[in-house]
Amino acid sequence: MKASVCVLFAVACWIVSQADESPMVLTLGKVMNDLEKINRGMGKSTTLINSPSTNDLKDCCIEPALESFRHNVTRLPITDAKLIKIGGKISRELRKSIIMNGLHKCGKEETQKAQCESSYSEVDSKTFVQNFRTLLQKIYASQA
C-alpha cells in the first residue's frame, strides 16, 4: 500500500513539474528524442538528402527550413519498421499548429531581406540529421 502511494505521489510530482513547460517545448523535446533514435538506428549510408545548412537558419528563414526537414525526414535511409514509424511521427508532429504558430513570423519585407534559400544542397544523411537537430535546438532555445 505504501509503495503504491509513493508511486502515485511521484507521478503526480512529475506531472506538476511538466506543467511549467509549454506544449511546444514538450513537443520539440519529443521530436529531438525521436530524431536521436533514428540517428542511432541509421547505418552508414551514401543517401543524399536536400538539407538547409546551419547558415540557412536565420530567424526569418526558420519556417521554410523546418518545412524542408519535415518533408525530407521520411527519406532517411532506415529500414527498421519502428524507426520508419518514428520518422512519420516526426513529420506529423512538426506539422501541428502548436509548432507552426509558435515560430518566429516575419513580414514580407523582413523575409526578402533575409534572402532565404528556395532550394538546398544535398548532404549525406548524418549531416542532414545534424542540421535538423541544430534547427530544432534553435527553435527550442527561442521558446525556453
N, C-alpha and C positions, 0 to 999 in steps of 0.2 A: 504494500500500500504506500509506504513512504517513498519507495523508489519511483512509483508512477506519479506521485505528486511532484517529486523533484524533476522528473522528465517534463511534465506539463508546465511547471514553472520555468524551466529552461527554454522551452518552445515559446512560451508567452514573452519572455525577455527578448528572445531573438526577434520575434515579430515586432515588438515595440522598437527595438534598435533599427530595424529596417524601415520603419515608418518615416524616419528622417530623410531617407533617400527619395529623390523624385522618381517617378516611373521611368523617365527617360534614362536616368543614370543606371537604374537597375537593369533595364533592357540592354543598354550598351555593355554593362558588365557581363551579362549572359552571352551576348554576341561575341565579346572578346574571348570568353572562356571556350565557346564553341569553335571559334576560329583557331584557337590554340590546339584543340583536339584534332582538327583537320590537319594542321601543320605537322603535328606529331605523327599522324597516320599516312602522310604523303611520303612516297619513296622519292628517290632521285628521279627527276623527270626533265625532259627537254621541252616539255609543252610550253609554248609561248602564249601569253595572255596580254591583251591590252591593259595597261595599268597607268593611272596617274602617278607621277613621281612625287617625291616629297616637295619638290619645288612647285608643283601644281596645287598645293594645298593652301592657297591663300584664302582669307576669310570669305571673300565673295565667290570663291570657286569650290567651296565645300560641297554644295548640293550636287553639281554635275559630277564631281569626283566620286561622291558617295553612290550616285546612281550607276556609274561605271563599275565600281567594285561590286555593288549589289547584283548587277546583271551578270558579271563575269565570275562570281564566286562559284557558280554551278559548273563552270568549265574547268575547275581544278582537277588534276589527274588523280582521282581517288576511285577505288574500286570497292571498298568495303560499304555494304548497304547502309550501315548505321551512319557512316560519315557522309554518304550521299544525302541521306535524310537531313543531317545537320546542315549541310550546305544549302538545301532548300529552306530550312528553318531560318537560317541567317538572312537569306534573301527576303523572306516574308517579314521577319522582324524589322528589318530596316525600311520596309515599305510602310510601316504603321504610322498613323498620324502623330503619335507620341514623339516619334523621331523627326519626321519631316517638319512638323510645326515648331519644333524646338531648335532647328538650325538657324544660324545667323542669316537673316534675309537682307539682301542688298537691293538698292534701287537700280534701275536700268543704267543710269549714268555711272554708278559705282562699279557695276559689273563690267561695263565697257572699259573702264579704266584698269580694272584688274586683268584684263586680257586673258580670260580663262581659255584653256585649250579646248578645242572641239573634238580632237582625236588624240589618242595617247599611244605612245610607243609600246612595242611588245617587250615583255620581260619574262624571265623564267618564273615558274610557279612559286618558288621560295621567295623571290623578290616581290612578287605580287602580294603574297601574304604579309610580308614585312611592311610594304607600303600601305596595305589595308589596315594593319594594326596601328601604324602611325596616325592615319586619319582618324580611326576610332578613338585613340588616345587624345587627339587634339579636340575632338568633339566632347569627349568625356570631361576633359580638363576645363572646357568652357562652361560646363554645366555644374561642376562640383563647387 
